[in-house]
Amino acid sequence: MMDQLDVGKETLFADLGSGDGTLLIAAALRGAQCLGYELSEELNRTAMARAEAAGVGCQVTLLQEDFMTSDVLSALKNLGRCRPDPPSPTKPCNGAPMVVAMYLLQDALYRLQPSI
């Protein structure tokens, strides 16, 4: 999946329902800045411990929030603001590609569509 999406050091990667962080870690190991949404505090702890053990903890941000009521796009863009090159008004993410991963039922996808 990461190859097909060409995930790399310029990528801003979000996983909606990030669970134990498997996709976040895979993307971070390729250099991506990653954002995970997960409601479970236990899974967030597990994900961060796994990211730190893999040496990519500084590239992973976990939010214990409902992505259905969060501004996912703004949060993802803010990851781009953490990059060494300052963002410009025309390229808030320094032109970085964005990837949003999700494994959701069709109804949830339809509800999410207006916000991303």
DSSP file (Angstrom, degrees, kcal/mol; ACC not computed):
  #  RESIDUE AA STRUCTURE BP1 BP2  ACC     N-H-->O    O-->H-N    N-H-->O    O-->H-N    TCO  KAPPA ALPHA  PHI   PSI    X-CA   Y-CA   Z-CA
    1    1 A M     >        0   0    0      0, 0.0     4,-2.0     0, 0.0     5,-0.2   0.000 360.0 360.0 360.0 -45.2    0.0    0.0    0.0
    2    2 A M  T  4> +     0   0    0      1,-0.2     5,-2.2     2,-0.2     4,-0.5   0.879 360.0  49.2 -63.1 -37.0    2.8    2.5    0.9
    3    3 A D  T >45S+     0   0    0      3,-0.2     3,-1.1     1,-0.2    -1,-0.2   0.934 109.8  50.6 -65.1 -46.1    4.5    1.8   -2.4
    4    4 A Q  T 345S+     0   0    0      1,-0.3    -2,-0.2     2,-0.1    -1,-0.2   0.844 114.9  43.2 -62.5 -33.8    1.3    2.3   -4.4
    5    5 A L  T 3<5S-     0   0    0     -4,-2.0    -1,-0.3     2,-0.0    -2,-0.2   0.474 106.2-129.2 -89.9  -2.9    0.6    5.6   -2.7
    6    6 A D  T < 5 -     0   0    0     -3,-1.1     2,-0.3    -4,-0.5    -3,-0.2   0.898  35.4-172.8  55.1  44.7    4.3    6.7   -2.9
    7    7 A V      < +     0   0    0     -5,-2.2     2,-0.2    -6,-0.1    -1,-0.2  -0.534  20.6 138.2 -70.5 129.3    4.4    7.5    0.8
    8    8 A G    >   -     0   0    0     -2,-0.3     3,-1.7    23,-0.1    23,-0.1  -0.772  66.0 -55.0-153.8-162.6    7.7    9.2    1.6
    9    9 A K  T 3  S+     0   0    0      1,-0.3    22,-0.1    -2,-0.2    24,-0.1   0.688 128.5  50.8 -66.1 -18.6    9.4   11.9    3.5
   10   10 A E  T 3  S+     0   0    0     22,-0.1    -1,-0.3     2,-0.0     2,-0.2   0.530  89.3 109.1 -91.7  -6.4    7.2   14.7    2.0
   11   11 A T    <   -     0   0    0     -3,-1.7    22,-2.2    85,-0.2     2,-0.6  -0.468  56.1-153.0 -80.8 138.8    3.9   12.9    2.8
   12   12 A L  E     -ab  33  98A   0     85,-2.8    87,-2.7    20,-0.2     2,-0.5  -0.963  25.5-167.7-103.1 119.4    1.4   13.9    5.4
   13   13 A F  E     -ab  34  99A   0     20,-2.9    22,-2.7    -2,-0.6     2,-0.4  -0.933  12.0-175.5-120.9 126.9   -0.3   10.7    6.4
   14   14 A A  E     -ab  35 100A   0     85,-3.0    87,-3.5    -2,-0.5     2,-0.5  -0.958   8.3-163.3-120.8 141.6   -3.5   10.4    8.5
   15   15 A D  E >   -ab  36 101A   0     20,-2.4    22,-2.4    -2,-0.4     2,-0.9  -0.981  11.3-150.7-123.3 117.9   -5.2    7.2    9.7
   16   16 A L  E 3  S+ab  37 102A   0     85,-2.8    87,-0.6    -2,-0.5    22,-0.1  -0.781  90.6  13.5 -92.9 107.1   -8.8    7.5   10.8
   17   17 A G  T 3  S-     0   0    0     20,-2.1    -1,-0.3    -2,-0.9    21,-0.2   0.873  81.9-176.5  88.5  60.4   -9.3    4.8   13.4
   18   18 A S    X   -     0   0    0     19,-2.3     3,-2.5    -3,-0.5     4,-0.3   0.564   6.1-179.3 -77.4 -10.4   -5.5    4.1   13.8
   19   19 A G  T 3  S-     0   0    0     18,-0.3    28,-0.3     1,-0.3    -1,-0.2  -0.196  70.5  -4.0  54.5-128.4   -5.8    1.3   16.3
   20   20 A D  T 3  S-     0   0    0     26,-0.1    -1,-0.3    27,-0.1    30,-0.2   0.371 102.1-107.8 -83.8   6.2   -2.4   -0.1   17.3
   21   21 A G  S <> S+     0   0    0     -3,-2.5     4,-2.9    29,-0.1     5,-0.3   0.573  71.6 141.4  87.3  10.0   -0.6    2.3   14.9
   22   22 A T  H  > S+     0   0    0     -4,-0.3     4,-2.1     1,-0.2     5,-0.1   0.911  77.0  39.8 -54.0 -49.8    0.5   -0.3   12.3
   23   23 A L  H  > S+     0   0    0     -5,-0.3     4,-2.4     2,-0.2    -1,-0.2   0.889 114.5  53.7 -69.4 -37.9   -0.2    2.0    9.2
   24   24 A L  H  > S+     0   0    0     -6,-0.2     4,-2.7     1,-0.2    -2,-0.2   0.924 110.7  46.4 -60.7 -44.2    1.2    5.1   11.0
   25   25 A I  H  X S+     0   0    0     -4,-2.9     4,-2.5     2,-0.2    -1,-0.2   0.908 110.6  52.5 -66.4 -42.1    4.4    3.3   11.8
   26   26 A A  H  X S+     0   0    0     -4,-2.1     4,-0.5    -5,-0.3    -1,-0.2   0.915 113.9  43.5 -60.0 -42.6    4.8    2.0    8.2
   27   27 A A  H ><>S+     0   0    0     -4,-2.4     5,-2.0     1,-0.2     3,-1.0   0.912 113.0  51.5 -68.9 -42.4    4.3    5.5    6.8
   28   28 A A  H ><5S+     0   0    0     -4,-2.7     3,-2.0     1,-0.3    -2,-0.2   0.863 101.9  60.2 -64.5 -36.1    6.6    7.1    9.4
   29   29 A L  H 3<5S+     0   0    0     -4,-2.5    -1,-0.3     1,-0.3    -2,-0.2   0.735 103.7  52.5 -63.8 -20.2    9.4    4.5    8.6
   30   30 A R  T <<5S-     0   0    0     -3,-1.0    -1,-0.3    -4,-0.5    -2,-0.2   0.396 130.9 -97.3 -92.9   1.2    9.2    5.9    5.1
   31   31 A G  T < 5S+     0   0    0     -3,-2.0    -3,-0.2     1,-0.3    -2,-0.1   0.373  74.9 143.8 103.6  -3.4    9.7    9.5    6.5
   32   32 A A      < -     0   0    0     -5,-2.0     2,-0.5    -6,-0.1    -1,-0.3  -0.303  52.7-123.9 -69.4 151.2    6.1   10.6    6.5
   33   33 A Q  E     -a   12   0A   0    -22,-2.2   -20,-2.9   -24,-0.1     2,-0.3  -0.858  40.5-154.3 -89.2 130.9    4.6   12.9    9.2
   34   34 A C  E     -ac  13  60A   0     25,-3.5    27,-2.3    -2,-0.5     2,-0.4  -0.855  23.0-170.0-124.1 145.5    1.7   11.0   10.6
   35   35 A L  E     -ac  14  61A   0    -22,-2.7   -20,-2.4    -2,-0.3     2,-0.4  -0.996  11.1-168.3-130.9 124.8   -1.6   11.7   12.4
   36   36 A G  E     -ac  15  62A   0     25,-3.0    27,-3.1    -2,-0.4     2,-0.5  -0.945   9.5-158.6-118.5 136.7   -3.8    9.1   14.0
   37   37 A Y  E     +ac  16  63A   0    -22,-2.4   -19,-2.3    -2,-0.4   -20,-2.1  -0.957  26.7 154.3-108.6 124.1   -7.3    9.3   15.3
   38   38 A E        -     0   0    0     25,-2.3     6,-0.1    -2,-0.5    27,-0.1  -0.956  35.0-156.4-152.2 129.9   -8.3    6.7   17.8
   39   39 A L  S    S+     0   0    0     -2,-0.3     2,-0.5    25,-0.2    -1,-0.1   0.780  72.9  89.5 -76.8 -26.8  -10.9    6.8   20.5
   40   40 A S     >  -     0   0    0      1,-0.2     4,-2.1    25,-0.1     5,-0.1  -0.607  59.7-161.1 -79.9 118.8   -9.3    4.1   22.6
   41   41 A E  H  > S+     0   0    0     -2,-0.5     4,-2.3     1,-0.2     5,-0.2   0.889  93.6  53.8 -62.2 -39.5   -6.8    5.4   25.1
   42   42 A E  H  > S+     0   0    0      1,-0.2     4,-2.4     2,-0.2    -1,-0.2   0.922 108.9  47.3 -63.2 -44.8   -5.3    2.0   25.5
   43   43 A L  H  > S+     0   0    0      1,-0.2     4,-2.9     2,-0.2    -1,-0.2   0.873 110.1  53.7 -66.3 -35.4   -4.8    1.6   21.7
   44   44 A N  H  X S+     0   0    0     -4,-2.1     4,-2.5     2,-0.2     5,-0.2   0.916 109.4  48.1 -63.0 -42.4   -3.2    5.1   21.6
   45   45 A R  H  X S+     0   0    0     -4,-2.3     4,-2.4     2,-0.2    -2,-0.2   0.930 113.5  47.5 -61.8 -44.7   -0.8    4.1   24.3
   46   46 A T  H  X S+     0   0    0     -4,-2.4     4,-2.4     2,-0.2    -2,-0.2   0.928 111.8  50.2 -61.8 -45.9    0.0    0.9   22.4
   47   47 A A  H  X S+     0   0    0     -4,-2.9     4,-2.5   -28,-0.3    -2,-0.2   0.917 112.2  46.5 -60.5 -45.1    0.5    2.8   19.1
   48   48 A M  H  X S+     0   0    0     -4,-2.5     4,-2.8     2,-0.2     5,-0.2   0.904 111.4  51.3 -67.6 -39.6    2.8    5.4   20.6
   49   49 A A  H  X S+     0   0    0     -4,-2.4     4,-2.3    -5,-0.2    -1,-0.2   0.913 112.4  47.0 -61.5 -41.5    4.9    2.7   22.4
   50   50 A R  H  X S+     0   0    0     -4,-2.4     4,-1.7     2,-0.2    -2,-0.2   0.896 112.1  50.1 -67.3 -40.0    5.2    0.8   19.2
   51   51 A A  H  <>S+     0   0    0     -4,-2.5     5,-2.7     2,-0.2     6,-0.6   0.919 112.2  47.1 -64.7 -43.3    6.1    4.0   17.3
   52   52 A E  H ><5S+     0   0    0     -4,-2.8     3,-1.3     4,-0.3    -2,-0.2   0.907 110.3  52.4 -64.7 -41.2    8.8    4.9   19.8
   53   53 A A  H 3<5S+     0   0    0     -4,-2.3    -1,-0.2     1,-0.3    -2,-0.2   0.830 109.0  50.9 -63.3 -31.4   10.2    1.4   19.8
   54   54 A A  T 3<5S-     0   0    0     -4,-1.7    -1,-0.3    -5,-0.1    -2,-0.2   0.503 118.6-114.5 -83.3  -4.5   10.4    1.7   16.0
   55   55 A G  T < 5S+     0   0    0     -3,-1.3    -3,-0.2    -4,-0.4    -2,-0.1   0.666  93.9  97.6  82.0  17.3   12.3    5.0   16.3
   56   56 A V    > < +     0   0    0     -5,-2.7     3,-1.9    -6,-0.2     4,-0.4   0.145  35.6 117.4-123.3  19.4    9.5    7.1   14.7
   57   57 A G  G >  S+     0   0    0     -6,-0.6     3,-1.1     1,-0.3    -5,-0.2   0.826  74.1  58.7 -56.8 -34.0    7.7    8.4   17.8
   58   58 A C  G 3  S+     0   0    0      1,-0.2    -1,-0.3    -7,-0.1    -2,-0.1   0.623 104.6  51.9 -73.2 -11.1    8.6   12.0   16.8
   59   59 A Q  G <  S+     0   0    0     -3,-1.9   -25,-3.5    -8,-0.1     2,-0.5   0.429  97.9  79.5-100.9  -1.1    6.8   11.6   13.5
   60   60 A V  E <   -c   34   0A   0     -3,-1.1     2,-0.5    -4,-0.4   -25,-0.2  -0.931  53.1-174.8-116.7 126.9    3.6   10.3   14.9
   61   61 A T  E     -c   35   0A   0    -27,-2.3   -25,-3.0    -2,-0.5     2,-0.4  -0.983  10.4-162.4-116.1 128.1    0.8   12.4   16.5
   62   62 A L  E     -c   36   0A   0     -2,-0.5     2,-0.5   -27,-0.2   -25,-0.2  -0.932   3.2-166.1-114.3 133.4   -2.1   10.6   18.1
   63   63 A L  E     -c   37   0A   0    -27,-3.1   -25,-2.3    -2,-0.4     2,-1.5  -0.972  16.9-149.2-118.7 128.1   -5.4   12.3   18.9
   64   64 A Q        +     0   0    0     -2,-0.5     2,-0.3   -27,-0.2   -25,-0.2  -0.609  62.5 113.4 -92.2  74.4   -8.0   10.6   21.1
   65   65 A E  S    S-     0   0    0     -2,-1.5     2,-0.8   -27,-0.1    -2,-0.1  -0.923  77.1-100.8-140.9 160.4  -10.9   12.2   19.2
   66   66 A D    >   -     0   0    0     -2,-0.3     3,-1.7     1,-0.2     4,-0.4  -0.788  27.2-154.9 -84.1 113.2  -13.8   11.3   17.1
   67   67 A F  G >  S+     0   0    0     -2,-0.8     3,-0.6     1,-0.3     5,-0.3   0.731  89.7  69.0 -64.4 -19.6  -12.6   12.0   13.5
   68   68 A M  G 3  S+     0   0    0      1,-0.2    -1,-0.3     3,-0.1    47,-0.0   0.771 110.3  32.7 -68.3 -24.4  -16.2   12.4   12.5
   69   69 A T  G <  S+     0   0    0     -3,-1.7     2,-0.2     2,-0.0    -1,-0.2   0.274 107.4  88.3-113.9   9.4  -16.5   15.6   14.5
   70   70 A S  S <  S-     0   0    0     -3,-0.6     2,-1.4    -4,-0.4     3,-0.2  -0.679  83.5-114.4-105.3 160.1  -12.9   16.8   14.1
   71   71 A D     >  +     0   0    0     -2,-0.2     4,-2.2     1,-0.2     5,-0.2  -0.700  40.3 174.0 -92.2  83.3  -11.4   19.0   11.4
   72   72 A V  H  > S+     0   0    0     -2,-1.4     4,-2.6    -5,-0.3     5,-0.2   0.900  73.1  53.3 -60.7 -44.9   -9.1   16.3    9.9
   73   73 A L  H  > S+     0   0    0     42,-0.6     4,-2.5     1,-0.2    -1,-0.2   0.910 110.2  46.6 -61.4 -44.2   -7.9   18.4    7.0
   74   74 A S  H  > S+     0   0    0      2,-0.2     4,-2.2     1,-0.2    -1,-0.2   0.913 112.5  50.5 -64.4 -42.0   -6.8   21.3    9.2
   75   75 A A  H  X S+     0   0    0     -4,-2.2     4,-1.0     1,-0.2    -2,-0.2   0.907 111.6  48.2 -62.6 -40.8   -5.0   18.9   11.6
   76   76 A L  H >X S+     0   0    0     -4,-2.6     4,-1.0     1,-0.2     3,-0.6   0.909 110.1  51.5 -66.2 -42.1   -3.2   17.3    8.7
   77   77 A K  H 3X S+     0   0    0     -4,-2.5     4,-0.9     1,-0.2     3,-0.5   0.869 103.1  60.0 -62.1 -35.6   -2.2   20.6    7.3
   78   78 A N  H 3< S+     0   0    0     -4,-2.2     4,-0.5     1,-0.2     3,-0.3   0.800  95.9  61.3 -65.1 -27.5   -0.8   21.6   10.7
   79   79 A L  H X< S+     0   0    0     -4,-1.0     3,-1.4    -3,-0.6    -1,-0.2   0.899 100.3  55.6 -61.2 -38.6    1.5   18.7   10.5
   80   80 A G  H >< S+     0   0    0     -4,-1.0     3,-1.3    -3,-0.5    -1,-0.2   0.788  97.3  63.1 -63.9 -27.7    3.0   20.3    7.4
   81   81 A R  T 3< S+     0   0    0     -4,-0.9    -1,-0.3    -3,-0.3    -2,-0.2   0.667  93.3  64.1 -71.5 -15.2    3.6   23.4    9.4
   82   82 A C  T <  S+     0   0    0     -3,-1.4    -1,-0.2    -4,-0.5    -2,-0.2   0.514  80.3 108.0 -84.6  -5.0    6.0   21.5   11.6
   83   83 A R  S <  S-     0   0    0     -3,-1.3    11,-0.0    -4,-0.2    -3,-0.0  -0.313  84.6-110.5 -72.4 157.7    8.4   20.9    8.7
   84   84 A P  S    S+     0   0    0      0, 0.0    -1,-0.1     0, 0.0    -3,-0.0   0.870 102.7  70.9 -58.0 -39.6   11.7   22.7    8.5
   85   85 A D  S    S-     0   0    0      1,-0.1    -2,-0.2     9,-0.0     0, 0.0  -0.672  93.9-119.0 -80.1 127.4   10.7   24.9    5.6
   86   86 A P        -     0   0    0      0, 0.0    -5,-0.1     0, 0.0    -4,-0.1  -0.368  30.7-111.3 -65.7 142.8    8.1   27.5    6.7
   87   87 A P        -     0   0    0      0, 0.0     6,-0.1     0, 0.0    -6,-0.0  -0.345  26.5-140.6 -70.0 154.3    4.7   27.2    4.9
   88   88 A S        -     0   0    0      3,-1.4     3,-0.4     1,-0.1     6,-0.2  -0.739  26.2-107.5-108.5 163.8    3.6   29.9    2.5
   89   89 A P  S    S+     0   0    0      0, 0.0    -1,-0.1     0, 0.0     0, 0.0   0.815 121.6  45.3 -60.4 -28.8    0.1   31.2    2.2
   90   90 A T  S    S+     0   0    0      1,-0.3     3,-0.1     2,-0.1     5,-0.0   0.705 123.0  33.8 -88.9 -19.5   -0.3   29.4   -1.1
   91   91 A K    >   +     0   0    0     -3,-0.4     3,-2.2     1,-0.1    -3,-1.4  -0.674  64.5 174.4-133.7  79.4    1.2   26.1    0.0
   92   92 A P  T 3  S+     0   0    0      0, 0.0    -1,-0.1     0, 0.0    -2,-0.1   0.735  86.9  40.0 -62.1 -21.2    0.2   25.6    3.7
   93   93 A C  T >  S-     0   0    0     -3,-0.1     3,-2.2     3,-0.1   -15,-0.0   0.031 119.2-105.5-113.7  26.0    1.8   22.2    3.7
   94   94 A N  T <  S-     0   0    0     -3,-2.2    -3,-0.0     1,-0.3    -9,-0.0   0.807  74.1 -63.3  55.2  30.7    4.8   23.1    1.6
   95   95 A G  T 3  S+     0   0    0      1,-0.2    -1,-0.3    -5,-0.0   -85,-0.0   0.626  91.2 163.4  72.5  12.7    3.1   21.3   -1.3
   96   96 A A    <   -     0   0    0     -3,-2.2    -1,-0.2     1,-0.1   -85,-0.2  -0.370  40.8-115.2 -68.3 138.7    3.3   18.0    0.6
   97   97 A P        -     0   0    0      0, 0.0   -85,-2.8     0, 0.0     2,-0.4  -0.462  29.0-143.9 -69.0 146.6    1.1   15.1   -0.7
   98   98 A M  E     -b   12   0A   0    -87,-0.2     2,-0.4    -2,-0.1   -85,-0.2  -0.931  14.0-170.5-115.8 138.0   -1.6   14.0    1.8
   99   99 A V  E     -b   13   0A   0    -87,-2.7   -85,-3.0    -2,-0.4     2,-0.5  -0.996   2.7-167.8-125.5 130.3   -2.8   10.5    2.3
  100  100 A V  E     -b   14   0A   0     -2,-0.4     2,-0.4   -87,-0.2   -85,-0.2  -0.969   9.4-165.9-119.0 115.8   -5.8    9.6    4.4
  101  101 A A  E     +b   15   0A   0    -87,-3.5   -85,-2.8    -2,-0.5     2,-0.3  -0.806  16.1 159.0-101.7 140.8   -6.2    6.0    5.3
  102  102 A M  E     -b   16   0A   0     -2,-0.4     2,-0.5   -87,-0.2   -85,-0.1  -0.979  32.5-159.0-157.9 147.3   -9.4    4.5    6.6
  103  103 A Y        +     0   0    0    -87,-0.6     2,-0.3    -2,-0.3    -2,-0.0  -0.843  44.6 146.8-126.9  91.7  -11.2    1.2    6.9
  104  104 A L        -     0   0    0     -2,-0.5     2,-0.1     2,-0.0    -2,-0.1  -0.855  51.6 -99.7-130.7 158.1  -14.8    2.2    7.4
  105  105 A L     >  -     0   0    0     -2,-0.3     4,-1.9     1,-0.1     3,-0.5  -0.405  44.6-106.1 -70.9 156.4  -18.2    1.0    6.6
  106  106 A Q  H  > S+     0   0    0      1,-0.2     4,-2.2     2,-0.2     5,-0.2   0.855 118.8  55.7 -55.8 -40.7  -19.9    2.6    3.7
  107  107 A D  H  > S+     0   0    0      1,-0.2     4,-1.9     2,-0.2    -1,-0.2   0.906 107.7  49.1 -60.5 -42.1  -22.3    4.7    5.9
  108  108 A A  H  > S+     0   0    0     -3,-0.5     4,-1.9     1,-0.2    -1,-0.2   0.876 108.3  54.2 -66.2 -37.3  -19.3    6.1    7.8
  109  109 A L  H  X S+     0   0    0     -4,-1.9     4,-1.8     1,-0.2    -1,-0.2   0.913 107.6  49.8 -62.5 -42.5  -17.6    7.0    4.5
  110  110 A Y  H  < S+     0   0    0     -4,-2.2    -1,-0.2     1,-0.2    -2,-0.2   0.891 111.5  48.7 -63.8 -38.9  -20.6    8.9    3.3
  111  111 A R  H  < S+     0   0    0     -4,-1.9    -1,-0.2     1,-0.2    -2,-0.2   0.844 114.0  46.9 -69.3 -32.0  -20.9   10.9    6.6
  112  112 A L  H >X S+     0   0    0     -4,-1.9     3,-2.1     1,-0.2     4,-0.6   0.780  88.7  87.7 -78.8 -28.6  -17.2   11.7    6.5
  113  113 A Q  G >< S+     0   0    0     -4,-1.8     3,-1.1     1,-0.3    -1,-0.2   0.786  82.0  55.2 -47.2 -44.6  -17.1   12.8    2.8
  114  114 A P  G 34 S+     0   0    0      0, 0.0    -1,-0.3     0, 0.0    -2,-0.1   0.764 106.4  53.0 -65.0 -21.2  -18.0   16.5    3.4
  115  115 A S  G <4        0   0    0     -3,-2.1   -42,-0.6    -4,-0.2    -2,-0.2   0.540 360.0 360.0 -96.0  -5.2  -15.1   17.1    5.8
  116  116 A I    <<        0   0    0     -3,-1.1    -1,-0.2    -4,-0.6    -3,-0.1   0.414 360.0 360.0-125.6 360.0  -12.2   15.8    3.8
